[in-house]
């Protein structure tokens, strides 16, 4: 028998650095660890009732697992089923699961029955299977959509573990974080890198491109073979005799696809830029990853590029470029990643070489001229659309 209760949750960070910090903070959170340990102890007791004597163990405690919208703390309890215990007896001992009842289990269930006006139905119950050979797997049905009689509406149960020192606001925020996979309307997407190839120099900034897609693959739990992808790119460009645009796609299943096309026409300087308010929250995890889902980057018709302004009035990025404003010292200023922007490959190269620094930028900072850039096109001088104002998309 293997049980893996989840207890302890935190939202994903907007940038790789914030995401790593959120993961570390959850792993070290004493309150979350205490709640997790309480459930581990409860489930150990439940398994002891149906396990062979001395077989119950906890091989993994407080492991933090990452999912598209959140990090969660998971522990593992293992046991060997006693020879005289059948599947029905095992299920009766384990469910309702302690991770959703709380402890002490019987008293917690009495409180739930007293304060909750309706039966939970499938929510916090279980959906599972038993194979003919005896292998079985059962979940705890949380964050699960329930459609009744082919209705056009669905319901979903969300909850948090409330203890004596819980704060109502924090528990509510945890519920919202657990339901974020619905409200964000996530659709299937591939990770993508668009690169510039030259017959003499090969793919420009290749290692930076590979590192960015590797980091995104890790964030989404996608298999990525960096060495294999590098070899595939070399094979795809081996016979090219002219500059080309190279497009690399990585699917959620870890499959890669590579395409080549002529380089885009050189932009006529200066290009025109429309300003628009960004409707996506800066902590939306999608902003930190380059994918085929382009919904967070809508564009204003008629302009070469659209540059977004966040809710605080700061500049963030373009729909396919980073922003660079010349400073008095000669260095380029570019918005920080904390504004919820893509970690551009050209941007990273310019910062690493000392040619650019992070700085907060306002729309007025564009009045004396600025640049837009990405790894495919390089730097392009730009001007805002005359009397264009700020568009709400």
C-alpha atoms as a printed R data frame, in Angstrom:
    type eleno elety resid chain resno       x       y       z
1   ATOM     1    CA   UNK     A     1   0.000   0.000   0.000
2   ATOM     2    CA   UNK     A     2   1.237   3.488  -0.853
3   ATOM     3    CA   UNK     A     3  -0.558   6.661   0.248
4   ATOM     4    CA   UNK     A     4   0.581  10.129  -0.827
5   ATOM     5    CA   UNK     A     5  -1.411  12.831   0.999
6   ATOM     6    CA   UNK     A     6  -1.120  16.439  -0.217
7   ATOM     7    CA   UNK     A     7  -1.226  19.082   2.493
8   ATOM     8    CA   UNK     A     8   0.329  22.523   2.082
9   ATOM     9    CA   UNK     A     9  -0.054  24.698  -1.016
10  ATOM    10    CA   UNK     A    10   1.361  27.930  -2.453
11  ATOM    11    CA   UNK     A    11   0.881  29.658  -5.848
12  ATOM    12    CA   UNK     A    12   3.557  29.566  -8.543
13  ATOM    13    CA   UNK     A    13   5.892  32.556  -8.811
14  ATOM    14    CA   UNK     A    14   5.807  34.973 -11.735
15  ATOM    15    CA   UNK     A    15   9.524  34.542 -12.529
16  ATOM    16    CA   UNK     A    16  11.877  31.554 -12.187
17  ATOM    17    CA   UNK     A    17  13.493  33.261  -9.184
18  ATOM    18    CA   UNK     A    18  10.160  33.964  -7.476
19  ATOM    19    CA   UNK     A    19   8.979  30.447  -8.290
20  ATOM    20    CA   UNK     A    20  12.056  28.886  -6.693
21  ATOM    21    CA   UNK     A    21  11.650  31.143  -3.653
22  ATOM    22    CA   UNK     A    22   7.980  30.148  -3.291
23  ATOM    23    CA   UNK     A    23   8.955  26.476  -3.456
24  ATOM    24    CA   UNK     A    24  11.659  26.927  -0.806
25  ATOM    25    CA   UNK     A    25   9.354  28.949   1.442
26  ATOM    26    CA   UNK     A    26   6.698  26.235   1.311
27  ATOM    27    CA   UNK     A    27   9.249  23.528   2.091
28  ATOM    28    CA   UNK     A    28  10.378  25.456   5.190
29  ATOM    29    CA   UNK     A    29   6.945  26.665   6.375
30  ATOM    30    CA   UNK     A    30   6.504  25.304   9.908
31  ATOM    31    CA   UNK     A    31   2.700  25.638   9.855
32  ATOM    32    CA   UNK     A    32   2.408  23.753   6.568
33  ATOM    33    CA   UNK     A    33   4.811  21.072   7.778
34  ATOM    34    CA   UNK     A    34   2.864  20.682  11.023
35  ATOM    35    CA   UNK     A    35  -0.416  20.231   9.120
36  ATOM    36    CA   UNK     A    36   1.219  17.761   6.748
37  ATOM    37    CA   UNK     A    37   2.696  15.777   9.626
38  ATOM    38    CA   UNK     A    38  -0.683  15.662  11.372
39  ATOM    39    CA   UNK     A    39  -2.211  14.014   8.301
40  ATOM    40    CA   UNK     A    40   0.750  11.647   7.919
41  ATOM    41    CA   UNK     A    41   0.268  10.465  11.506
42  ATOM    42    CA   UNK     A    42  -3.457  10.005  10.953
43  ATOM    43    CA   UNK     A    43  -2.925   7.981   7.777
44  ATOM    44    CA   UNK     A    44  -0.235   5.880   9.425
45  ATOM    45    CA   UNK     A    45  -2.799   4.956  12.065
46  ATOM    46    CA   UNK     A    46  -5.411   4.118   9.405
47  ATOM    47    CA   UNK     A    47  -2.973   1.930   7.472
48  ATOM    48    CA   UNK     A    48  -1.801   0.183  10.646
49  ATOM    49    CA   UNK     A    49  -5.311  -1.258  11.029
50  ATOM    50    CA   UNK     A    50  -5.008  -3.172   7.737
51  ATOM    51    CA   UNK     A    51  -1.242  -3.627   7.390
52  ATOM    52    CA   UNK     A    52   1.062  -6.472   8.283
53  ATOM    53    CA   UNK     A    53   2.630  -5.808  11.694
54  ATOM    54    CA   UNK     A    54   5.698  -3.565  11.525
55  ATOM    55    CA   UNK     A    55   5.321  -2.824   7.802
56  ATOM    56    CA   UNK     A    56   4.137   0.811   7.973
57  ATOM    57    CA   UNK     A    57   6.848   3.341   7.078
58  ATOM    58    CA   UNK     A    58   7.229   6.937   5.847
59  ATOM    59    CA   UNK     A    59   9.865   6.828   3.061
60  ATOM    60    CA   UNK     A    60   9.333  10.457   2.035
61  ATOM    61    CA   UNK     A    61   8.265  13.431   4.143
62  ATOM    62    CA   UNK     A    62   7.497  17.040   3.114
63  ATOM    63    CA   UNK     A    63   8.405  16.701  -0.573
64  ATOM    64    CA   UNK     A    64   7.332  19.744  -2.605
65  ATOM    65    CA   UNK     A    65   5.833  18.900  -6.006
66  ATOM    66    CA   UNK     A    66   5.195  21.448  -8.746
67  ATOM    67    CA   UNK     A    67   2.115  21.737 -10.946
68  ATOM    68    CA   UNK     A    68   1.147  24.342 -13.578
69  ATOM    69    CA   UNK     A    69  -0.485  26.762 -11.116
70  ATOM    70    CA   UNK     A    70   0.870  25.787  -7.698
71  ATOM    71    CA   UNK     A    71   3.420  24.004  -5.524
72  ATOM    72    CA   UNK     A    72   2.129  21.467  -3.007
73  ATOM    73    CA   UNK     A    73   3.686  19.486  -0.151
74  ATOM    74    CA   UNK     A    74   3.385  15.703  -0.438
75  ATOM    75    CA   UNK     A    75   4.448  12.927   1.927
76  ATOM    76    CA   UNK     A    76   4.516   9.192   1.249
77  ATOM    77    CA   UNK     A    77   3.352   6.438   3.615
78  ATOM    78    CA   UNK     A    78   3.982   2.806   2.669
79  ATOM    79    CA   UNK     A    79   2.693  -0.441   4.160
80  ATOM    80    CA   UNK     A    80   2.239  -4.117   3.289
81  ATOM    81    CA   UNK     A    81  -1.396  -5.245   3.281
82  ATOM    82    CA   UNK     A    82  -2.181  -7.938   5.835
83  ATOM    83    CA   UNK     A    83  -2.982 -11.285   4.134
84  ATOM    84    CA   UNK     A    84  -6.502 -11.489   5.607
85  ATOM    85    CA   UNK     A    85  -7.583  -8.007   4.432
86  ATOM    86    CA   UNK     A    86  -9.588  -7.696   1.207
87  ATOM    87    CA   UNK     A    87 -10.084  -4.641  -1.035
88  ATOM    88    CA   UNK     A    88 -13.377  -3.656   0.594
89  ATOM    89    CA   UNK     A    89 -11.894  -3.690   4.070
90  ATOM    90    CA   UNK     A    90  -8.896  -1.678   2.893
91  ATOM    91    CA   UNK     A    91 -11.062   1.008   1.303
92  ATOM    92    CA   UNK     A    92 -13.300   1.201   4.370
93  ATOM    93    CA   UNK     A    93 -10.269   1.782   6.586
94  ATOM    94    CA   UNK     A    94  -8.696   4.458   4.387
95  ATOM    95    CA   UNK     A    95 -11.736   6.496   3.291
96  ATOM    96    CA   UNK     A    96 -12.855   9.154   3.997
97  ATOM    97    CA   UNK     A    97  -9.219  10.118   3.762
98  ATOM    98    CA   UNK     A    98  -7.635  11.864   6.717
99  ATOM    99    CA   UNK     A    99  -6.127  14.512   4.458
100 ATOM   100    CA   UNK     A   100  -9.635  15.930   3.908
101 ATOM   101    CA   UNK     A   101 -11.297  15.157   7.240
102 ATOM   102    CA   UNK     A   102  -8.609  16.407   9.581
103 ATOM   103    CA   UNK     A   103  -7.796  14.974  12.962
104 ATOM   104    CA   UNK     A   104  -8.964  13.476  15.211
105 ATOM   105    CA   UNK     A   105 -10.817  11.859  12.350
106 ATOM   106    CA   UNK     A   106 -14.114  10.826  13.940
107 ATOM   107    CA   UNK     A   107 -14.608  14.130  15.781
108 ATOM   108    CA   UNK     A   108 -13.609  16.118  12.687
109 ATOM   109    CA   UNK     A   109 -16.240  14.271  10.640
110 ATOM   110    CA   UNK     A   110 -18.865  15.061  13.289
111 ATOM   111    CA   UNK     A   111 -18.006  18.759  13.025
112 ATOM   112    CA   UNK     A   112 -18.163  18.607   9.216
113 ATOM   113    CA   UNK     A   113 -21.622  16.988   9.386
114 ATOM   114    CA   UNK     A   114 -22.813  19.686  11.794
115 ATOM   115    CA   UNK     A   115 -21.558  22.775   9.937
116 ATOM   116    CA   UNK     A   116 -21.850  21.810   6.252
117 ATOM   117    CA   UNK     A   117 -25.465  22.127   5.032
118 ATOM   118    CA   UNK     A   118 -25.167  19.726   2.081
119 ATOM   119    CA   UNK     A   119 -23.540  16.396   1.367
120 ATOM   120    CA   UNK     A   120 -20.254  16.692  -0.520
121 ATOM   121    CA   UNK     A   121 -21.080  14.090  -3.127
122 ATOM   122    CA   UNK     A   122 -18.001  13.021  -5.057
123 ATOM   123    CA   UNK     A   123 -15.960  15.902  -3.633
124 ATOM   124    CA   UNK     A   124 -13.350  14.566  -1.156
125 ATOM   125    CA   UNK     A   125 -14.582  11.067  -1.916
126 ATOM   126    CA   UNK     A   126 -12.666   8.846  -4.310
127 ATOM   127    CA   UNK     A   127 -12.494   7.755  -7.932
128 ATOM   128    CA   UNK     A   128 -10.419   4.675  -8.653
129 ATOM   129    CA   UNK     A   129 -10.013   1.241 -10.160
130 ATOM   130    CA   UNK     A   130  -9.165  -2.344  -9.205
131 ATOM   131    CA   UNK     A   131  -7.491  -4.440 -11.918
132 ATOM   132    CA   UNK     A   132  -8.123  -8.186 -12.356
133 ATOM   133    CA   UNK     A   133  -4.615  -8.891 -11.065
134 ATOM   134    CA   UNK     A   134  -5.385  -7.028  -7.841
135 ATOM   135    CA   UNK     A   135  -3.484  -3.840  -8.592
136 ATOM   136    CA   UNK     A   136  -5.536  -0.798  -7.593
137 ATOM   137    CA   UNK     A   137  -5.339   2.982  -7.527
138 ATOM   138    CA   UNK     A   138  -7.757   5.373  -5.826
139 ATOM   139    CA   UNK     A   139  -7.518   9.130  -5.586
140 ATOM   140    CA   UNK     A   140  -9.081  11.680  -3.293
141 ATOM   141    CA   UNK     A   141 -11.466  13.631  -5.516
142 ATOM   142    CA   UNK     A   142 -10.422  17.218  -4.874
143 ATOM   143    CA   UNK     A   143 -10.293  20.020  -7.475
144 ATOM   144    CA   UNK     A   144 -12.540  17.814  -9.600
145 ATOM   145    CA   UNK     A   145 -15.264  19.166 -11.910
146 ATOM   146    CA   UNK     A   146 -18.689  17.602 -11.386
147 ATOM   147    CA   UNK     A   147 -21.256  17.758 -14.213
148 ATOM   148    CA   UNK     A   148 -24.768  16.575 -13.351
149 ATOM   149    CA   UNK     A   149 -27.067  14.999 -15.941
150 ATOM   150    CA   UNK     A   150 -25.266  16.582 -18.891
151 ATOM   151    CA   UNK     A   151 -25.935  20.033 -17.476
152 ATOM   152    CA   UNK     A   152 -24.303  23.080 -19.011
153 ATOM   153    CA   UNK     A   153 -22.966  24.082 -15.599
154 ATOM   154    CA   UNK     A   154 -20.391  22.332 -13.468
155 ATOM   155    CA   UNK     A   155 -19.377  22.589  -9.831
156 ATOM   156    CA   UNK     A   156 -16.025  22.159  -8.185
157 ATOM   157    CA   UNK     A   157 -15.109  21.789  -4.536
158 ATOM   158    CA   UNK     A   158 -12.155  23.734  -3.150
159 ATOM   159    CA   UNK     A   159 -10.933  23.721   0.421
160 ATOM   160    CA   UNK     A   160  -8.104  24.309   2.842
161 ATOM   161    CA   UNK     A   161  -7.050  22.728   6.103
162 ATOM   162    CA   UNK     A   162  -8.219  24.961   8.960
163 ATOM   163    CA   UNK     A   163  -6.462  24.655  12.313
164 ATOM   164    CA   UNK     A   164  -6.561  26.702  15.520
165 ATOM   165    CA   UNK     A   165  -4.094  29.366  14.353
166 ATOM   166    CA   UNK     A   166  -5.363  29.645  10.758
167 ATOM   167    CA   UNK     A   167  -6.108  33.078   9.304
168 ATOM   168    CA   UNK     A   168  -9.298  33.350   7.281
169 ATOM   169    CA   UNK     A   169  -7.773  35.534   4.551
170 ATOM   170    CA   UNK     A   170  -4.861  33.169   3.994
171 ATOM   171    CA   UNK     A   171  -7.157  30.141   3.851
172 ATOM   172    CA   UNK     A   172  -9.365  31.909   1.284
173 ATOM   173    CA   UNK     A   173  -6.318  32.791  -0.816
174 ATOM   174    CA   UNK     A   174  -5.271  29.128  -0.704
175 ATOM   175    CA   UNK     A   175  -8.671  28.094  -2.068
176 ATOM   176    CA   UNK     A   176  -8.326  30.595  -4.911
177 ATOM   177    CA   UNK     A   177  -4.833  29.298  -5.704
178 ATOM   178    CA   UNK     A   178  -6.153  25.745  -5.880
179 ATOM   179    CA   UNK     A   179  -8.842  26.817  -8.343
180 ATOM   180    CA   UNK     A   180  -6.551  28.937 -10.518
181 ATOM   181    CA   UNK     A   181  -6.256  26.184 -13.116
182 ATOM   182    CA   UNK     A   182  -9.910  26.901 -13.966
183 ATOM   183    CA   UNK     A   183 -10.000  30.689 -13.884
184 ATOM   184    CA   UNK     A   184  -6.870  31.014 -16.006
185 ATOM   185    CA   UNK     A   185  -8.456  29.003 -18.782
186 ATOM   186    CA   UNK     A   186  -5.251  27.126 -19.519
187 ATOM   187    CA   UNK     A   187  -5.208  25.504 -22.926
188 ATOM   188    CA   UNK     A   188  -2.786  23.059 -24.423
189 ATOM   189    CA   UNK     A   189   0.397  24.698 -25.645
190 ATOM   190    CA   UNK     A   190   3.918  23.931 -26.803
191 ATOM   191    CA   UNK     A   191   7.060  25.639 -25.574
192 ATOM   192    CA   UNK     A   192   8.709  27.575 -28.373
193 ATOM   193    CA   UNK     A   193  12.060  29.125 -29.256
194 ATOM   194    CA   UNK     A   194  12.560  31.290 -32.351
195 ATOM   195    CA   UNK     A   195  16.212  31.597 -33.325
196 ATOM   196    CA   UNK     A   196  18.394  33.282 -35.927
197 ATOM   197    CA   UNK     A   197  20.654  31.062 -38.044
198 ATOM   198    CA   UNK     A   198  23.672  32.222 -40.023
199 ATOM   199    CA   UNK     A   199  25.646  29.830 -42.276
200 ATOM   200    CA   UNK     A   200  28.936  31.069 -40.811
201 ATOM   201    CA   UNK     A   201  28.118  31.445 -37.126
202 ATOM   202    CA   UNK     A   202  25.334  28.889 -36.748
203 ATOM   203    CA   UNK     A   203  22.395  29.601 -34.424
204 ATOM   204    CA   UNK     A   204  22.929  32.840 -32.531
205 ATOM   205    CA   UNK     A   205  22.806  32.617 -28.719
206 ATOM   206    CA   UNK     A   206  21.975  28.918 -28.958
207 ATOM   207    CA   UNK     A   207  22.908  28.041 -25.380
208 ATOM   208    CA   UNK     A   208  20.748  30.841 -23.999
209 ATOM   209    CA   UNK     A   209  17.805  29.591 -26.056
210 ATOM   210    CA   UNK     A   210  18.352  26.033 -24.828
211 ATOM   211    CA   UNK     A   211  18.631  27.184 -21.227
212 ATOM   212    CA   UNK     A   212  15.391  29.161 -21.410
213 ATOM   213    CA   UNK     A   213  13.378  26.301 -22.876
214 ATOM   214    CA   UNK     A   214  15.006  23.886 -20.401
215 ATOM   215    CA   UNK     A   215  13.925  26.070 -17.475
216 ATOM   216    CA   UNK     A   216  10.374  26.278 -18.839
217 ATOM   217    CA   UNK     A   217  10.285  22.521 -19.443
218 ATOM   218    CA   UNK     A   218  11.335  21.953 -15.840
219 ATOM   219    CA   UNK     A   219   8.672  24.380 -14.601
220 ATOM   220    CA   UNK     A   220   5.927  22.522 -16.490
221 ATOM   221    CA   UNK     A   221   7.269  19.031 -15.847
222 ATOM   222    CA   UNK     A   222   8.079  18.387 -19.521
223 ATOM   223    CA   UNK     A   223  10.832  15.961 -20.511
224 ATOM   224    CA   UNK     A   224  13.704  17.769 -22.247
225 ATOM   225    CA   UNK     A   225  16.900  16.260 -23.650
226 ATOM   226    CA   UNK     A   226  19.187  19.245 -24.137
227 ATOM   227    CA   UNK     A   227  21.938  17.295 -25.876
228 ATOM   228    CA   UNK     A   228  19.468  15.567 -28.172
229 ATOM   229    CA   UNK     A   229  17.764  18.839 -29.099
230 ATOM   230    CA   UNK     A   230  21.118  20.430 -29.893
231 ATOM   231    CA   UNK     A   231  21.895  17.545 -32.256
232 ATOM   232    CA   UNK     A   232  18.472  17.823 -33.919
233 ATOM   233    CA   UNK     A   233  19.001  21.554 -34.486
234 ATOM   234    CA   UNK     A   234  22.393  20.890 -36.041
235 ATOM   235    CA   UNK     A   235  20.866  18.319 -38.396
236 ATOM   236    CA   UNK     A   236  17.989  20.654 -39.336
237 ATOM   237    CA   UNK     A   237  20.336  23.504 -40.278
238 ATOM   238    CA   UNK     A   238  23.233  21.504 -41.739
239 ATOM   239    CA   UNK     A   239  22.322  22.121 -45.393
240 ATOM   240    CA   UNK     A   240  21.163  25.726 -45.038
241 ATOM   241    CA   UNK     A   241  23.249  28.146 -47.096
242 ATOM   242    CA   UNK     A   242  21.424  31.382 -46.236
243 ATOM   243    CA   UNK     A   243  20.354  33.138 -43.035
244 ATOM   244    CA   UNK     A   244  17.152  31.598 -41.706
245 ATOM   245    CA   UNK     A   245  14.617  31.682 -38.917
246 ATOM   246    CA   UNK     A   246  14.625  28.454 -36.910
247 ATOM   247    CA   UNK     A   247  11.559  27.511 -34.879
248 ATOM   248    CA   UNK     A   248  11.811  24.898 -32.125
249 ATOM   249    CA   UNK     A   249   8.660  23.459 -30.521
250 ATOM   250    CA   UNK     A   250   8.559  21.227 -27.436
251 ATOM   251    CA   UNK     A   251   5.224  19.500 -26.747
252 ATOM   252    CA   UNK     A   252   3.876  18.615 -23.279
253 ATOM   253    CA   UNK     A   253   4.794  14.993 -24.082
254 ATOM   254    CA   UNK     A   254   8.424  15.948 -24.697
255 ATOM   255    CA   UNK     A   255   8.308  15.696 -28.493
256 ATOM   256    CA   UNK     A   256  10.258  18.253 -30.492
257 ATOM   257    CA   UNK     A   257   9.521  19.776 -33.886
258 ATOM   258    CA   UNK     A   258  11.924  22.006 -35.818
259 ATOM   259    CA   UNK     A   259  11.079  24.213 -38.770
260 ATOM   260    CA   UNK     A   260  13.075  26.701 -40.821
261 ATOM   261    CA   UNK     A   261  11.967  29.712 -42.854
262 ATOM   262    CA   UNK     A   262  13.557  32.754 -44.494
263 ATOM   263    CA   UNK     A   263  14.594  35.502 -42.125
264 ATOM   264    CA   UNK     A   264  11.949  38.233 -41.724
265 ATOM   265    CA   UNK     A   265  12.465  41.420 -43.675
266 ATOM   266    CA   UNK     A   266  14.624  44.013 -41.966
267 ATOM   267    CA   UNK     A   267  12.382  46.541 -40.239
268 ATOM   268    CA   UNK     A   268  12.457  50.093 -41.568
269 ATOM   269    CA   UNK     A   269  13.680  52.304 -38.713
270 ATOM   270    CA   UNK     A   270  12.019  53.621 -36.720
271 ATOM   271    CA   UNK     A   271   9.137  51.190 -36.330
272 ATOM   272    CA   UNK     A   272   5.802  52.357 -34.904
273 ATOM   273    CA   UNK     A   273   4.646  51.165 -31.510
274 ATOM   274    CA   UNK     A   274   1.184  51.281 -29.923
275 ATOM   275    CA   UNK     A   275   0.837  51.433 -26.131
276 ATOM   276    CA   UNK     A   276  -1.778  49.235 -24.474
277 ATOM   277    CA   UNK     A   277  -2.823  48.388 -20.934
278 ATOM   278    CA   UNK     A   278  -1.972  44.841 -19.892
279 ATOM   279    CA   UNK     A   279  -4.987  42.875 -18.681
280 ATOM   280    CA   UNK     A   280  -2.966  39.952 -17.314
281 ATOM   281    CA   UNK     A   281  -1.768  40.075 -13.700
282 ATOM   282    CA   UNK     A   282   2.031  40.417 -13.430
283 ATOM   283    CA   UNK     A   283   2.220  37.226 -11.357
284 ATOM   284    CA   UNK     A   284   0.518  35.146 -14.061
285 ATOM   285    CA   UNK     A   285   2.979  32.291 -14.584
286 ATOM   286    CA   UNK     A   286   2.367  32.292 -18.353
287 ATOM   287    CA   UNK     A   287   4.235  35.577 -18.740
288 ATOM   288    CA   UNK     A   288   7.538  33.960 -17.751
289 ATOM   289    CA   UNK     A   289   7.461  31.310 -20.494
290 ATOM   290    CA   UNK     A   290   7.477  31.503 -24.282
291 ATOM   291    CA   UNK     A   291   4.672  29.284 -25.567
292 ATOM   292    CA   UNK     A   292   2.295  28.932 -28.489
293 ATOM   293    CA   UNK     A   293  -0.514  30.302 -26.293
294 ATOM   294    CA   UNK     A   294  -0.451  33.966 -27.288
295 ATOM   295    CA   UNK     A   295  -3.529  35.145 -25.377
296 ATOM   296    CA   UNK     A   296  -1.554  37.171 -22.802
297 ATOM   297    CA   UNK     A   297  -0.050  39.234 -25.655
298 ATOM   298    CA   UNK     A   298  -2.899  40.710 -27.772
299 ATOM   299    CA   UNK     A   299  -1.827  43.263 -30.358
300 ATOM   300    CA   UNK     A   300  -3.109  46.631 -31.556
301 ATOM   301    CA   UNK     A   301  -3.868  46.615 -35.277
302 ATOM   302    CA   UNK     A   302  -1.867  48.934 -37.507
303 ATOM   303    CA   UNK     A   303   1.291  49.180 -35.398
304 ATOM   304    CA   UNK     A   304   4.493  47.203 -35.936
305 ATOM   305    CA   UNK     A   305   4.534  46.271 -32.243
306 ATOM   306    CA   UNK     A   306   2.394  46.635 -29.119
307 ATOM   307    CA   UNK     A   307   4.039  47.613 -25.824
308 ATOM   308    CA   UNK     A   308   2.169  46.887 -22.599
309 ATOM   309    CA   UNK     A   309   1.695  49.053 -19.516
310 ATOM   310    CA   UNK     A   310   0.803  47.272 -16.275
311 ATOM   311    CA   UNK     A   311  -1.793  48.253 -13.674
312 ATOM   312    CA   UNK     A   312   0.784  50.376 -11.820
313 ATOM   313    CA   UNK     A   313   1.564  52.395 -14.937
314 ATOM   314    CA   UNK     A   314   4.982  50.850 -15.622
315 ATOM   315    CA   UNK     A   315   6.244  49.631 -18.984
316 ATOM   316    CA   UNK     A   316   6.628  45.859 -19.251
317 ATOM   317    CA   UNK     A   317   7.412  44.441 -22.713
318 ATOM   318    CA   UNK     A   318   6.249  44.147 -26.299
319 ATOM   319    CA   UNK     A   319   4.201  41.294 -27.720
320 ATOM   320    CA   UNK     A   320   7.359  39.736 -29.222
321 ATOM   321    CA   UNK     A   321  10.156  42.083 -28.128
322 ATOM   322    CA   UNK     A   322  11.858  43.484 -25.053
323 ATOM   323    CA   UNK     A   323  12.031  47.245 -24.400
324 ATOM   324    CA   UNK     A   324  15.329  49.144 -24.167
325 ATOM   325    CA   UNK     A   325  15.656  52.855 -23.363
326 ATOM   326    CA   UNK     A   326  19.083  54.551 -23.661
327 ATOM   327    CA   UNK     A   327  20.365  56.034 -20.406
328 ATOM   328    CA   UNK     A   328  22.582  59.059 -19.858
329 ATOM   329    CA   UNK     A   329  25.522  56.753 -19.079
330 ATOM   330    CA   UNK     A   330  25.158  54.946 -22.404
331 ATOM   331    CA   UNK     A   331  23.673  51.763 -20.934
332 ATOM   332    CA   UNK     A   332  20.261  50.580 -22.047
333 ATOM   333    CA   UNK     A   333  17.458  50.417 -19.477
334 ATOM   334    CA   UNK     A   334  15.043  47.486 -19.625
335 ATOM   335    CA   UNK     A   335  12.118  46.623 -17.287
336 ATOM   336    CA   UNK     A   336  12.841  44.088 -14.509
337 ATOM   337    CA   UNK     A   337  11.467  40.546 -14.629
338 ATOM   338    CA   UNK     A   338   9.382  41.325 -11.543
339 ATOM   339    CA   UNK     A   339   7.079  43.328 -13.836
340 ATOM   340    CA   UNK     A   340   5.880  40.018 -15.261
341 ATOM   341    CA   UNK     A   341   7.797  39.763 -18.519
342 ATOM   342    CA   UNK     A   342   9.393  37.074 -20.635
343 ATOM   343    CA   UNK     A   343  13.102  36.518 -19.888
344 ATOM   344    CA   UNK     A   344  14.190  37.470 -23.393
345 ATOM   345    CA   UNK     A   345  17.327  35.853 -24.809
346 ATOM   346    CA   UNK     A   346  18.688  39.090 -26.301
347 ATOM   347    CA   UNK     A   347  17.772  40.883 -23.082
348 ATOM   348    CA   UNK     A   348  19.765  38.364 -21.019
349 ATOM   349    CA   UNK     A   349  22.768  38.669 -23.345
350 ATOM   350    CA   UNK     A   350  22.789  42.483 -23.171
351 ATOM   351    CA   UNK     A   351  22.525  42.462 -19.375
352 ATOM   352    CA   UNK     A   352  25.297  39.861 -19.041
353 ATOM   353    CA   UNK     A   353  27.591  41.920 -21.282
354 ATOM   354    CA   UNK     A   354  26.940  45.132 -19.337
355 ATOM   355    CA   UNK     A   355  25.198  46.863 -22.235
356 ATOM   356    CA   UNK     A   356  21.839  46.868 -20.440
357 ATOM   357    CA   UNK     A   357  20.602  47.119 -16.848
358 ATOM   358    CA   UNK     A   358  17.217  46.531 -15.253
359 ATOM   359    CA   UNK     A   359  15.250  49.665 -14.339
360 ATOM   360    CA   UNK     A   360  11.638  50.687 -13.825
361 ATOM   361    CA   UNK     A   361  10.387  52.531 -16.907
362 ATOM   362    CA   UNK     A   362   7.368  54.761 -17.537
363 ATOM   363    CA   UNK     A   363   5.660  55.617 -20.852
364 ATOM   364    CA   UNK     A   364   7.206  59.108 -20.723
365 ATOM   365    CA   UNK     A   365  10.649  57.486 -20.865
366 ATOM   366    CA   UNK     A   366   9.947  56.586 -24.499
367 ATOM   367    CA   UNK     A   367   9.646  60.192 -25.649
368 ATOM   368    CA   UNK     A   368  13.336  60.611 -26.569
369 ATOM   369    CA   UNK     A   369  13.545  57.392 -28.550
370 ATOM   370    CA   UNK     A   370  13.955  53.765 -27.600
371 ATOM   371    CA   UNK     A   371  14.704  50.320 -28.984
372 ATOM   372    CA   UNK     A   372  12.814  47.066 -29.233
373 ATOM   373    CA   UNK     A   373  14.637  43.809 -29.617
374 ATOM   374    CA   UNK     A   374  14.718  40.045 -29.627
375 ATOM   375    CA   UNK     A   375  17.227  37.370 -30.539
376 ATOM   376    CA   UNK     A   376  15.829  36.998 -34.062
377 ATOM   377    CA   UNK     A   377  15.787  40.651 -35.131
378 ATOM   378    CA   UNK     A   378  18.356  42.286 -32.860
379 ATOM   379    CA   UNK     A   379  17.739  45.896 -31.773
380 ATOM   380    CA   UNK     A   380  15.298  48.032 -33.755
381 ATOM   381    CA   UNK     A   381  14.767  51.748 -33.121
382 ATOM   382    CA   UNK     A   382  11.150  52.672 -32.439
383 ATOM   383    CA   UNK     A   383   8.704  55.524 -31.877
384 ATOM   384    CA   UNK     A   384   5.237  55.508 -30.385
385 ATOM   385    CA   UNK     A   385   2.234  56.026 -32.638
386 ATOM   386    CA   UNK     A   386   1.572  59.762 -32.872
387 ATOM   387    CA   UNK     A   387  -1.401  60.788 -30.698
388 ATOM   388    CA   UNK     A   388  -2.211  57.137 -30.315
389 ATOM   389    CA   UNK     A   389  -2.851  57.277 -26.586
390 ATOM   390    CA   UNK     A   390  -3.071  54.070 -24.590
391 ATOM   391    CA   UNK     A   391  -5.329  51.331 -25.917
392 ATOM   392    CA   UNK     A   392  -7.312  49.052 -23.624
393 ATOM   393    CA   UNK     A   393  -7.236  45.543 -25.084
